[in-house]
Amino acid sequence: MVNAAKHPNINLLTYSDIVEFKGITGDYKVKIRKNPRYVDESKCTGCGLCTTKCPVKMPNEFDRGIGERGAIYIPFPQAVPKYAVIDKSSCISCKACERVCPAEAILFDQEEEIVDVTVGAVIVATGWDEYPIIKTNEYKYGIYPDVITQIELERMLSPIGPTGGHVYRISNGETPKNVAMIQCVGSRSLNANPYCSAVCCNVSLKNSQLLKQEYPDMDITMFYIDIRTWDKGNEEYYRNIREQNITFIKGKPGDIKLNPDGSMRLFFDNTLEDQVTSMNFDLVVLSTGIVPSKGTYELAEIMGLSKGPSGFLSEVHGCLKPVETKDTGIYICGCAAGPKNIPYSVSSALGASSKVSVLLSSDTLSQELIIAEVDEALCMGCHRCEKTCDFGAIKVNENEIAVVDDLKCKGCGACVTSCPARAIDLKYYRDRQFEEEIKGIGRIEDYFIQSRPINESIND
């Protein structure tokens, strides 16, 4: 991240949003809104002194609400670039930050800025969001304080996290003795997301090991449907974790109750032993799934990208073209296209960047000539072709005439079959060309029949 910020050919625009996107391959016009930080980026050194003097205290989003931040804060310790930002919605205008800033970088009157850039290609890497379990309160999350998610546990386990790497019960601050981990919360369910989020099992195994290293006497029980450790070396890692006195129970818990002593009773179906039973736990950790990020939905709308049934961006082909979209010049990588672990995200990013390098290394763009063309005299502007095209390559203009974008058209022929007026043809595959070929085949057959000797049998 630091190297990217220092690279002379990389221009970082953080705390910014894309508000408009148009153009064609090799010539995209992008309008970007730089949101006001109320901090002068050219002066801020990231010393953090302003954050220590702010009297406002509110939940820290990066620490998932476990820690606190002020109205002026640095998003997270390793932020690049490391600039402070003021949350105007919580600022009380005491100006304590302005008085202590040695660089005089505070700008309370800063306004948003619109930046226009022209680019030849785009890589969409919008990441992912955590399954919004707070909306459903599954397993009493948001109701019982000692029901947390794996990401919240991650922040506790971090040495620079809100608890300094130690795990405590939210309810009373005590170290938990019995911990339950529930897999596939929000994943592999018809009531939530039917897909597997790919990384949850390995995250749980890793956090279980960290807990055992910090608290060897802690009892950890993991409830699972299937343990899916599919990547290189992960199956061996799973077997190693099993030997560290961690209990694995195949079965998904159904309900959770609060005991008078503050512990929680978890009711579950143990499928291997074919019995319904219950156990008491001090801390319950939910392995919540991966869902498309807010930015994924926003960019799909602004850039006209296709989404799959789960909301992730659609690639042309999952195996043959996993980073390419319907628009040549726009590529996707990482969890923008679906749940991925870090190695898979890195490899898809390398694939997308290599595609961009190939595209931009040439001064000319090669285009397939077999594309749709419209006979304006026959077109009646019914919009059927526009609705049928999966590539957004055909639009009906203000004159109610369909117009084909030559760069976007892939020559699939869907618009041809949908046109009721037969106003659309594929170049080199026009209807009249097929008719002439058929007629030519008929003339050849007539020639051979007429050129046969009289005494030759028809059967011959």
C-alpha positions, -999 to 999 in steps of 0.1 A, spaced: 0 0 0 28 24 8 46 15 -24 14 22 -44 11 56 -27 48 65 -36 47 52 -72 51 81 -97 25 67 -121 -2 60 -95 -25 88 -84 -45 79 -53 -79 95 -48 -92 83 -15 -124 94 3 -138 99 -32 -168 86 -52 -174 80 -89 -205 101 -98 -205 98 -136 -190 73 -161 -193 74 -199 -173 68 -231 -159 39 -251 -130 15 -248 -97 35 -246 -115 68 -240 -136 66 -208 -146 99 -192 -149 96 -154 -162 122 -130 -150 118 -94 -163 136 -64 -136 142 -37 -155 144 -4 -143 171 20 -120 158 48 -119 192 64 -82 186 65 -56 199 41 -40 169 26 -9 188 15 -2 198 51 -14 168 72 14 146 84 -7 119 100 8 125 134 -26 119 151 -22 147 177 -56 162 167 -73 128 174 -61 127 210 -76 162 219 -111 156 204 -137 155 233 -162 136 212 -163 98 217 -183 75 194 -181 39 182 -153 32 158 -165 16 126 -132 -1 119 -133 -18 153 -169 -28 147 -181 -6 175 -159 -22 202 -135 7 203 -140 44 202 -130 73 180 -133 111 180 -151 134 156 -116 138 140 -99 105 134 -75 85 112 -96 56 97 -72 29 108 -36 27 119 -22 15 85 -43 39 64 -27 50 31 -25 79 27 -24 85 65 -46 116 67 -71 126 94 -107 132 85 -135 151 104 -169 136 108 -190 167 105 -222 150 117 -206 144 152 -183 174 154 -193 200 181 -171 228 165 -149 231 196 -119 236 174 -96 218 198 -81 200 168 -74 232 150 -56 247 181 -32 217 186 -24 209 149 13 218 144 9 217 106 -22 240 106 -39 215 84 -75 219 97 -99 234 71 -135 237 85 -147 255 53 -134 229 29 -159 219 1 -162 189 -21 -142 189 -54 -151 174 -88 -123 158 -107 -126 148 -143 -102 121 -156 -99 103 -189 -88 66 -188 -83 38 -213 -95 10 -191 -110 3 -157 -105 -24 -131 -134 -27 -106 -122 -40 -72 -150 -29 -48 -144 -56 -22 -172 -70 0 -194 -63 30 -202 -84 60 -236 -101 60 -260 -76 78 -269 -99 106 -281 -69 127 -311 -67 104 -322 -103 113 -309 -106 149 -300 -142 142 -288 -160 174 -298 -129 193 -270 -108 177 -276 -72 188 -297 -84 217 -272 -105 238 -240 -86 242 -218 -117 242 -229 -128 207 -204 -113 183 -191 -120 148 -158 -133 136 -147 -98 124 -154 -84 159 -133 -113 174 -106 -104 148 -104 -68 161 -102 -81 197 -74 -105 188 -54 -78 170 -25 -64 191 -34 -29 180 -71 -35 184 -94 -20 210 -86 -46 236 -49 -49 229 -51 -85 216 -71 -99 246 -106 -113 244 -132 -102 269 -170 -108 273 -188 -76 264 -213 -80 292 -189 -81 322 -153 -78 309 -143 -113 320 -123 -137 299 -146 -164 285 -140 -200 294 -164 -216 269 -166 -203 233 -189 -214 205 -183 -207 169 -213 -211 145 -205 -215 108 -225 -205 77 -245 -176 93 -260 -158 63 -245 -184 39 -258 -216 23 -293 -208 34 -325 -202 13 -335 -176 39 -304 -156 33 -277 -163 7 -276 -197 -10 -239 -195 -19 -209 -205 2 -188 -175 13 -155 -195 8 -134 -180 36 -154 -184 68 -142 -219 77 -105 -209 74 -111 -177 94 -128 -197 122 -99 -222 123 -73 -194 124 -91 -175 152 -96 -208 171 -58 -214 170 -51 -178 181 -75 -182 210 -58 -215 220 -24 -198 219 -36 -170 241 -58 -191 264 -47 -228 264 -75 -238 289 -103 -222 269 -129 -247 256 -138 -240 219 -166 -257 201 -173 -252 164 -207 -260 149 -206 -266 111 -226 -279 82 -194 -289 63 -158 -277 69 -147 -264 35 -109 -259 34 -104 -261 -3 -73 -241 -10 -37 -253 -10 -25 -264 24 -57 -256 41 -68 -292 46 -36 -300 64 -41 -268 85 -76 -280 94 -63 -314 105 -37 -297 126 -63 -276 143 -84 -307 151 -55 -320 172 -55 -289 194 -84 -300 216 -110 -281 197 -144 -298 195 -162 -300 161 -199 -307 161 -217 -313 128 -250 -296 131 -263 -260 130 -277 -246 163 -314 -236 163 -319 -213 193 -301 -196 221 -313 -186 255 -298 -164 282 -291 -181 316 -296 -164 349 -258 -164 355 -253 -144 323 -240 -174 302 -259 -186 271 -275 -219 264 -272 -231 228 -296 -257 215 -284 -277 185 -289 -309 165 -259 -332 165 -264 -349 132 -236 -375 137 -250 -387 170 -287 -382 158 -297 -362 189 -309 -328 199 -291 -314 229 -278 -281 244 -246 -266 260 -237 -235 279 -212 -209 265 -198 -176 277 -192 -163 243 -208 -171 209 -190 -161 177 -209 -161 144 -191 -167 111 -211 -143 90 -210 -145 52 -197 -123 24 -222 -101 5 -216 -75 -23 -203 -42 -10 -223 -10 -12 -197 3 -37 -204 -28 -60 -241 -19 -63 -233 18 -68 -207 12 -96 -229 -14 -113 -256 13 -116 -233 41 -127 -212 20 -151 -241 -2 -164 -224 -35 -153 -242 -67 -151 -249 -84 -118 -255 -121 -110 -284 -134 -89 -264 -128 -57 -256 -92 -65 -219 -97 -74 -207 -85 -108 -209 -109 -137 -179 -120 -157 -181 -131 -193 -172 -167 -185 -163 -181 -151 -135 -203 -165 -123 -188 -198 -128 -151 -190 -130 -147 -153 -120 -110 -151 -136 -97 -182 -170 -80 -184 -194 -75 -213 -176 -42 -220 -141 -45 -234 -119 -23 -213 -137 -29 -180 -124 -57 -158 -134 -70 -124 -113 -87 -97 -114 -98 -61 -147 -100 -42 -164 -77 -67 -171 -108 -87 -178 -132 -58 -164 -145 -25 -127 -151 -26 -98 -156 -2 -67 -135 -4 -46 -156 -28 -75 -159 -52 -81 -122 -50 -45 -114 -57 -44 -138 -87 -76 -123 -101 -61 -88 -97 -30 -99 -115 -52 -113 -143 -72 -81 -146 -40 -59 -147 -25 -81 -173 -56 -77 -195 -54 -40 -191 -17 -40 -200 -24 -60 -232 -52 -36 -241 -33 -4 -236 0 -15 -250 -13 -12 -286 -23 21 -304 -51 3 -322 -80 -18 -310 -89 -49 -330 -127 -54 -333 -147 -84 -347 -165 -73 -379 -194 -96 -374 -217 -71 -356 -253 -60 -359 -265 -34 -383 -299 -16 -384 -320 -8 -415 -333 26 -404 -361 24 -430 -376 -7 -413 -369 1 -377 -400 12 -357 -383 19 -324 -400 -8 -304 -371 -12 -279 -372 -50 -281 -335 -52 -293 -325 -28 -265 -341 -50 -238 -327 -82 -253 -290 -72 -257 -269 -85 -228 -240 -62 -237 -259 -28 -238 -247 -24 -274 -279 -12 -290 -300 18 -279 -330 35 -294 -322 72 -300 -344 103 -298 -356 96 -334 -369 62 -324 -342 44 -344 -320 17 -330 -283 25 -330 -255 -1 -326 -223 6 -306 -197 -12 -327 -173 -16 -298 -198 -32 -275 -215 -55 -300 -203 -91 -298 -223 -104 -328 -244 -128 -307 -275 -122 -329 -300 -119 -300 -313 -86 -313 -317 -100 -348 -341 -127 -336 -360 -103 -314 -368 -77 -341 -404 -80 -353 -397 -58 -383 -366 -78 -394 -348 -45 -394 -315 -59 -379 -290 -81 -396 -255 -94 -387 -228 -83 -411 -215 -112 -432 -244 -133 -419 -273 -114 -434 -306 -131 -442 -302 -125 -479 -268 -141 -479 -282 -173 -464 -310 -172 -490 -285 -169 -518 -265 -197 -504 -296 -219 -503 -304 -210 -538 -268 -217 -549 -270 -252 -533 -302 -258 -552 -286 -248 -585 -256 -271 -579 -280 -300 -573 -299 -292 -606 -266 -291 -625 -255 -326 -613 -290 -341 -620 -290 -326 -656 -254 -337 -663 -260 -374 -655 -260 -399 -684 -295 -410 -696 -289 -447 -689 -277 -439 -652 -301 -452 -626 -316 -426 -603 -306 -447 -573 -270 -443 -584 
